[in-house]
Amino acid sequence: MINFIRYFIQNKRLNYMLLVFLIIMGINAYINIPKEIFPNVELDQISVRGSYSGASASVMDKMAVRDIEEELSNINGIDKTETVITPGAFVIILTLNENTNKVNLLSRVKDSITSIRQYLPSDMNEPVARLLERSRSLINLSLSSDSVTKGELTEIAKEIKIKISRMKHISEILIRGDSKEEISISINSEALLAYDLRHASVLEAISNLSYTFPIGDIEQRGNFVYISTVHGKADINEWQESILNIDSKYIKLGDIAKVAIEYPQTETLASFNNKQTLNLVISKEEEGNSIALSKELREYAKTLQKQYPEITFNFFRDSSKVVKERLNTVISNLMLGLCLVFISMWVLINIRVAIVVAMGIPFSFIIGLLFIYHMGYSINIVSLLGALIVIGIVVDDAIVVGENIQRHIDEGMDNYEASILGVKEMLLPVTLATISTVMAFLPIFMLHGEIALFFVLIPIVVIMILLGSLIESFFFLPLHAQEILRKSNNFLDWTPFQNLYARVLSYFIEYKKTFLTLFLIIIPLATYLTASSMRFQFFPNFDGNNLYISGKMDINTPLEDTYKIAKEIQETLLLHSDEFALKAISSTTGYRRSLSGDTQRNNSVFYITMELYDREDTDWINKYVNPVLNFSFDFNNPDKRRQKQTFELSPRAKELVMPFKEKYNMVELGVMEDKAGLIRSDIQINLSGSNDAKLEAAIRKLEREISTLEGIKNYSNNIKYGKMEYKIKINSYGESLGQSEASIARVLSTYFLEKKQATTFNERGVMEIKTKDANKDDIQRLLDFSVAIGDGRFVKLTDIASIVEVRDYEKIDKLNGNIVKTLFASVDKRIITPTEILDKLQDTIDEISDSGIEVELLGEKEKKNEMGADMKSAVGLAMFLIFLTLLLIFSKIKYVLMVMSVIPLSILGALVGHKLLGINITMPTIIGLLGLAGVVINDGIIMLDFLHGTRKAEEFFKRAKQRLRPIVITSVTTFLGLFSLIFYASGQAVILQPIAVSIGFGLMWGTFLNLMYLPTLYALVNKIEPISKIKDTKHPITKIQKAQ
């Protein structure tokens, strides 16, 4: 190994060419790597979708869903099955186990659906199974115009959608507010009665008006032709003039029906800044670069503006802008950490060592960047903060090696020999210290599910950068040290500090048993008491850029009425634009993300998005330093005008919108903030059982109790009743007249069910021909309906059948085949945590469970339990790997245990740091403590490796003093590297702030332990005497100094 290092030092050109090559590769990787806010945390999933028009949710469950779920339950590799059933449709989401071959499993799911097809209704389309793509929301584009019709605007939006979808890395485009062009035929039943026509015969005649299939082809020599029809009529007039053959009677369609070619608004309506628009929701593939794609789309919009001058284009909810700003902030913090590390090395050692060490930092980061790029990961908040976390750690190797080389040069050794010897002495301890840090982060790979996907980049980035640092320290740093380092006076004279340290350490050793007893009793006790006094929440709160208003009307509210109410709410919010620093407001009616986090689609829901300007910088780092470090020099960004955080604005928005809930008797209305995507709802209590009434009563009881608790922001349940259902039951009189359920259903469906009769074409594409009775939407018409009994007589429907009114659930939620009734709640964690809420509800939950209802706690509770199980294994593995690594350095287990004893004792520093900054314990805190274990023992290795083998007091104190400077320097540089993330985290970076706090404060306390507790423990084991008992008691420090 040393010969290899000599070769690298001697072959300067090779050394520098490798560095140049790394720089070029790093620049290329940074340009092309995807850039995101957060990593993708979606597990592989398969969706199974089916529909059957007119079926209620419960009928759909009995008719199709149960059989499909039972068949799918026989497939191995499925972790969880979630089903949502709504009137006329259902979707089953299958979450796959990790390491399951998703393509093979999809094939098996399709085979299962095919095998079950024979048991499904014959006129029901076969359910469709497909893999859910991992796409990310990119940007929204609104289209509006005062001069073109809604239909024309819809067709233009569809054209633009096709053009944009051809762009590389664009995965999906949804149009909110659009509709499909169709031919609507409203049949006049009174006219049919006057002409003595049967409704079924009329529908059959209409279905024959258009024929879209090929008729044939003729291949006459020299004249090949196809034969087809003109696919129906050209315009409304031709349709109405069509002559129908109905039971040998020839009637004009216009005489018995009204024809319209229209774009019926049946699904969604959209708006931007309270103006009705069509909104294109554009998503990108996982590999796409948000910043580059957004820029490309904005350039393309300029071309579209020239092509469609009558259309107004507006971009909003641009995720790339947030990505760019947040990444710039983190990069600025990274640069600040580098500067602070450089200055600290300058002050604590000298300028030349600082330069040598700083030169190697970029190369360590480039190695990490190249790895995550070629592994298919992205640059995001997590990966960049992983780099920020390691910035102070990464210089430790270089500092220890560089400081050792400088020490030999100061002693008069030649630069070349000093470089070789300095590296040789540090080769084993530095390598093993780095490996111990790697071993601490390695078990994070043991986490499962979405948690693992979210945090996996931290160990990847940390480990690769540390390995890069190790390579740089041994192969590139010695050459730089040989050429740059000189014998010089240090900026700071460490002699007084070393002498002071020796006196204090001597005092500790003189009363070693007392101090060690206090250490081993008081510190664990203080750790326990501190931890007990703190709250736990899964993720910290962070300040986003959006507020969301989610609302639901009565199920019988038409889409247009829901849109008007959403528009009224938007008008109220726009009046307070300055108060909210409102950048844009948009809405979708007919679609929403509910307060529980799931998506809903029906006429009675709406979703308003308030896009806010960025928050003003409130600290001098972000206001004056970061614009310099990210080279923007933008000290007065006009987009930074918001004065309050979103959690402060959310109650005000709720205050403004809640009067509308009472005014329009809404079922649900609430305000939501941005949150990390791992947990859909803070609290989710699932109840399952056979008695629906009992389940509903239990949910209502929980709601009453949770509504009285302070800190609850929103709560809701999935018990929502749908439309009224009239069930027709034939009586004995009806049966005596030859009537049956099927015959009555066939007659009524021709009047009250809107049906597709045929398709036709125009220049814009395929259109459906749909028929409905002109009086279809009149309940009294159903009650007064007269049924023909075959001999020319008619009988009233209510005379031959009874009508039973039933109101089914609007939707049915199922988990792993069981119907569940669920209570959801979101919590203001600054007041109370989900764990504390569940503790307050525990008596009620126990009572419900004792009544025979199955209770399952999901939300944050579920993730906390999953993490707890994973972290137990991870901590155990980390300790074992560190133990093995230390055995490579120390031959005796007692020395290994001495070093490892610092790990649990250092936790107190991390907890105190959280206390001082007012931060709750979170999952990132636990991750940080795991990383702290590897970082804190590095100093212990450096100390004990030098003390190892000493038996005499003079030699002991001499070696301890020599380790003071590298230990203090590495600890200070690590803390300063984390400085900006610890004290000035903003936006989404707050999520990972607890990791930095755990490592930073834990390491500072661990440094004290490594300098005082560890040498004292070593002195006790090896019976080292304090300075006061050395023979030269008059000048003990001078004697030790001379011995050096």
FIKEZA-894725 format. One record per residue (C-alpha): x, y, z; residue in one letter. Coordinates in steps of 0.5 Angstrom, whole numbers, plus 500, padded with zeros to 3 digits. Example, Ala and Ser with C-alpha at 12.3 -4.5 7.8 and 13.67 -1.06 7.14 Angstrom:
2
525491516a527498514s
***
This chain:
1044
500500500m506505502i509503495n503505492f502512495i510513493r508512486y502517486f507522490i512521485q508521478n505528479k502528472r498522473l496524479n493531477y490528470m486523475l484530478l482533472v478527469f474527476l472534475i470533468i466527470m463531476g461537472i457532467n454528472a451535476y448537469i445531467n443528474i435529476p434535481k428534486e425537492i425530495f426523493p421518490n418514496v413510492e413503493l411499487d404498486q399495481i392498480s386494478v380498476r373496474g366500472s359498472y355504470s349505475g351500481a351502488s358501492a355496496s352492490v359493486m362490492d358484492k357483485m365484483a370486488v369481493r371475488d376479485i380480492e379473494e382471487e388476488l389474495s392467493n398471490i404471493n408478493g403482495i404486502d397490502k391491499t387497499e380498495t376504494v369502491i364508489t358508485p359505478g367504479a372501484f380501484v384496488i391498489i396492491l402494494t408489493l413486497n420489497e424485492n418482488t418482481n413487479k412485472v411477473n406479479l402484474l402478469s399473475r394479477v392479470k391472469d387472476s382477473i381473467t380467471s374470475i371474469r366468468q363470475y362478473l356481470p356479462s355486460d361489465m367491462n373486464e377490470p384493467v390491471a397496470r403498474l403505477l408509474e412513479r411520476s412527479r408533479s412538475l408544473i401546471n399550465l392554464s389556458l383561458s380566452s375571451d374570444s374562443v368557445t369552450k369547445g374550441e379551447l378544449t380542442e386546443i388544450a388536447k392538441e397542446i397536451k399531445i405536443k407536450i407529452s412528446r417531450m422527453k421525460h414528460i410522463s403524464e398530462i391531465l386536463i382539469r376542466g375539459d370534457s368530451k364532445e358528444e351528440i346528446s339526444i333528448s327523447i320526448n316521451s310524450e311525443a312517443l306516446l302520441a306516435y304510439d312508439l315503444r321506447h326500446a324500438s326508438v333507441l334501436e333505430a337511433i343506434s343504427n344511424l351511425s356505423y363506424t366499422f369497415p364494410i369491405g374492400d374491392i381489389e379489382q385489377r388497377g382499381n383497389f378501393v375500401y368501402i365504408s360509411t360517412v359515419h353518421g350526419k354532418a351537423d345538428i340539422n342533418e341529425w334532426q332530419e334523419s328518418i327513423l324506421n321504428i316498428d315499420s313507422k317512419y318518423i323524423k328524429l327531430g319530431d320525437i327528440a332534441k339533438v345537441a352537439i356539445e361538451y357536457p361538463q360532467t367531470e371537473t371545472l377549473a379556474s386560475f386566479n378565479n377565472k374559469q380555465t382549462l388547467n394542464l397538470v404536467i408530471s415528469k418521469e423519475e429521471e427527469g430534471n425539474s429545472i431543465a424541463l420547466s425551462k424547456e416548457l416555458r420556452e415552448y409556451a412562447k412558441t404556443l403564444q405565437k401559434q394561438y394568440p387568442e389564448i392566455t397561457f399562465n404557468f403556476f405551481r412550478d415545482s422547479s422553482k422551489v427545487v432551485k431555491e431550496r437547492l441553492n439554499t442548501v448549496i449555500s449552507n454547504l459553501m458556508l460550512g466549507l468556509c467555516l471549516v477552512f477558517i477554523s483550520m487556519w486558526v487552529l493549525i495554519n493557513i498552509r494545512v488549511a489549503i491542503v485539506v480544503a483542496m481535497g474536499i471537492p474531490f471527496s464530494f465529486i466521488i459521492g456525486l458520481l456514485f449517486i448519478y450512476h446509481m440513478g438517484y437524484s440531487i434533492n434536499i436529502v442527498s444535499l443535506l447528507g453532504a452537508l452533514i458529512v462536510i465536517g466529518i469528511v475533513v477529519d481524515d485529511a486534518i489528522v493526516v495533514g496535521e501529522n505531516i505538518q508535525r514532522h516537518i516542524d520537527e525538521g524532516m524533509d517534506n517528502y519523507e514527512a509526507s510518507i511517514l505522516g501517512v504511514k503513521e495514520m494509515l491504520l487508525p484513520v482507515t479504521l476510524a472512517t470504517i467505524s463511521t461507515v459502519m454506523a451509517f450502514l445499518p440505515i439500509f436495514m430500514l423498510h418501506g417508504e422510510i427506507a426510500l426517503f433516507f437511503v440517500l443519507i448513508p449512500i452520500v455519507v459513505i461514498m464521500i467518506l470513502l472518497g475522503s479516505l482515497i484523497e487523504s492517502f493518494f492526493f493529499l500527500p502530494l499537495h502537502a509535499q508541495e505546499i507545507l512548510r515549517k512555520s509557526n502556527n497561527f495559534l500556540d497550543w502549548t498553554p491549552f495543552q498544559n491546561l488540559y494536562a492539569r485538568v486531566l490530572s485532577y480527573f485522574i487523581e479522583y478517578k473513581k469518584t469522577f467515573l462513578t459520577l459519569f456512569l450514574i449521573i449522565i445516564p440518569l440525566a439522559t433518561y430524564l431529558t428524553a422523558s421530558s421531550m415529545r416525539f413526532q415523526f417529522f419536524p414541521n416545515f414552512d412550505g409555499n402552499n395552503l390548500y382548502i379542501s371542501g365537500k358539499m352534499d352529495i346531491n350538489t350539481p357540479l356547477e353549484d359546487t364551482y360557484k361556491i368554490a369561486k366565492e371562497i376564492q373571491e374572499t381569499l383574494l381580498l386578503h392577498s397582501d395578508e397571505f402574500a398570495l402569488k396565485a390561486i387555483s381550483s379544481t371542482t369535481g376533484y380534491r385531496r381530502s383532509l384524510s389525504g385520499d383523492t375523491q372525484r364527484n360533483n360535490s367536491v372542490f380543491y383550492i390551492t393558495m400558492e404563496l410567495y417565499d418567506r422573507e429571510d429573517t436571519d443574516w446568513i440567508n439574507k446576506y451570506v447565501n446570495p454571495v455563496l450561491n453566486f446569485s447576489f440577489d439581496f432583494n428577491n421580489p418573490d421573498k415577501r411573505r412575513q409569516k410561516q404557513t402554520f401561522e397563516l393556516s388558522p387565518r385562512a381557516k377563519e376566513l373560509v369556515m363561515p362558508f361551511k355553515e352558510k352552505y351546510n357543507m359536509v367537510e371543509l378544512g385548510v391544509m399545509e404542505d407536509k412530507a409525503g410519508l404519512i398521509r394522516s397524523d392519526i388514522q384509527i381503523n375500525l372493522s366489524g360486521s355491524n355497520d351501525a355499531k362501527l359508525e357509533a364508535a367513530i362518532r364517539k371518537l369524533e366527539r372526544e377528539i373534537s374537545t382536544l387542544e391542538g387538533i387542526k382537522n378531523y374527518s371520517n370516511n362515513i359519507k352517505y351517497g345518493k338515495m337509491e330507490y329499490k323496486i320490489k315487484i308485488n304479487s299483483y305485478g307478478e300476476s300480470l306477468g311482470q318481473s324485476e328484469a322486465s320492469i328494469a329493461r323498461v325503466l332503463s330506457t327512460y332513466f338511464l343515459e346510454k351510449k347508443q353508437a359512435t360517430t366521427f368528425n374532423e376532431r375525432g370520435v364522438m359518442e351518441i348518447k340518449t336520455k329521456d328529456a324528463n329523466k331527472d324528474d322523480i315524480q315521473r318515476l312515481l307516476d310511470f305507467s307500464v305497458a302490460i302487453g294487451d294495450g293496457r297500462f298500469v301504474k308502476l307503484t300499483d305493481i311494485a313497492s319502492i324501498v328507499e335506501v341510502r348507501d355509503y358514498e364510498k366503501i374503503d377496504k384494507l386487506n379485504g376488510n371493510i373499514v370505518k376510519t377516523l382521520f385527524a391532523s395535529v398541530d405538533k407545536r401544541i400536542i403530538t399524535p402520540t399524546e392524542i392517542l394516549d388521551k383516547l386510549q380508554d375510549t379505544i380500549d372500550e371500543i375494542s372490548d365491544s368486539g370491534i377490531e381496532v387498528e392504529l395507522l398514520g404516524e403510530k404505524e410508521k413509529k412502530n415500523e421504525m422502532g422495529a427497524d431501528m432496534k435491528s439497525a442499532v444492534g448491527l451498528a454496534m456489532f460492526l463498530i465492535f468488530l472494527t475496533l477489534l482490528l485496532i485494539f487486541s483486548k476487548i476491554k479497550y474496545v468496550l472503553m471506546v464504545m462506552s462513549v457512544i451511549p454517554l454522548s446521547i445526552l449532548g444530542a438531547l440537550v441540543g434539541h432542548k436548547l433549540l426547542g426541537i422535538n425528538i423525531t425520526m431524523p433525530t434517531i438517524i442522527g444518533l445512529l450517525g453520531l455513534a460512528g462519528v464520536v468514536i473517531n476521536d476515541g480511536i485517535i485518543m486511545l490508539d495513542f495512549l494504548h501501551g503506555t504504563r508510565k505517567a510521563e508518557e501518558f500525559f505526553k501522548r494525551a497532550k499530543q492528541r488534544l489538537r487533532p481531536i479539538v480540530i476535528t470536532s470543531v470542524t465537524t460542528f462548524l460544517g453543520l453550523f448552518s443546518l443546526i441554526f439556520y435551517a429553512s423550508g424543507q431543510a428543517v426536516i433533516l435539522q435534527p440529524i445535524a443537531v444530534s451529530i453536532g451537539f452530541g459530538l461536542m459533548w462526546g469530545t469532552f468525554l473523549n478528552l476527559m472520561y476516556l483517558p481517566t478510564l484508561y488511567a484507572l484500568v492501567n493504574k496511571i498516576e496523576p501529575i501531582s504524584k510524579i517525582k518532579d512535583t515542582k515543575h511537572p508540566i515542564t518535565k513532561i514538556q522537556k520529555a517531548q
***
